[in-house]
């Protein structure tokens, strides 16, 4: 478990500084307090307003003005939200239910305090929020449709930062092997949970992947490196270039979309962009069942709203049955 280190072990110094009060985990305290406080206050308000269960109600900054602070590119009637850049970070301060916010707070505490003890408050604040932004960038081209809330992008960035910390300070880590094993277990558990969970179309994992990648890249660039080696400089240069390319790709993809958002998987399948969907019953289309339709323009929406029998529907149901109409 204990490995030989060069100089003073980072864990020893971090623990000593934290225990003696020379370092306080101010960012971890701030992030957890904000997430918990905002969720509790607005979950109470929203559950009373809509008569829903407190434990499963969405609450947070997005409840101040509903739909204003979550991560999304288009509104429910195809309003273009791409210029509302605050969404790219403010989505971290809203959560859906107690389990969502408590799991994220647990991850911030468990993964964040050891990092803040070594790399200080300002570094961790920068790296965490770069992870949140990285989650948004990944969302632009791998999802683009599902409204997203939660600080999971930052939480998964902490995993990436831990990996970066091991890369840049391998020989200064006394517990590098247990740390590596823990990270691998967290990743495997998340993959298993994703594989086994039922996807009803209301969840997006884009922020998880984007946050982890962004955390790795910014961690290599920003983490405190007490024993610099020549190869570490080349790793930092390489990952810095990769980061610039990914940012340019994400914003370029988002900006290039017209007539509704389109993710890379839909583009590869030859589909059109869309930002509105419903189910319609029309005997001329299908006399035996309702069919799903979707649109990416106001002209298409206006045409579909002329149908006599039209209702909302879940994305999961439409994904399972396909779309009868996928027009512009």
Secondary structure by P-SEA (a helix, b strand, c coil): cccccccccaaaaaaaaaaaccccaaaaaaaaaaaaaaaaaaaaaaaaaccccccccccccccccccccccccccccccccccccccccccccccccaaaaaaaaaaaaaccccccccccaaaaaaaaaaaaaaaaaaaaccccccccccaaaaaaaaaaaaaaaaaaccccccaaaaaaaaaaaaaaaaaaaaaaccccccccaaaaaaaaaaaaaaaaaccccccccaaaaaaaaaaaaaaaaaaaaaaaaaaacccccccaaaaaabbbbbcccbbbbbccccccbbbbbbbccaaaaaaaacccbbbbbbaaaaaaaccccccc
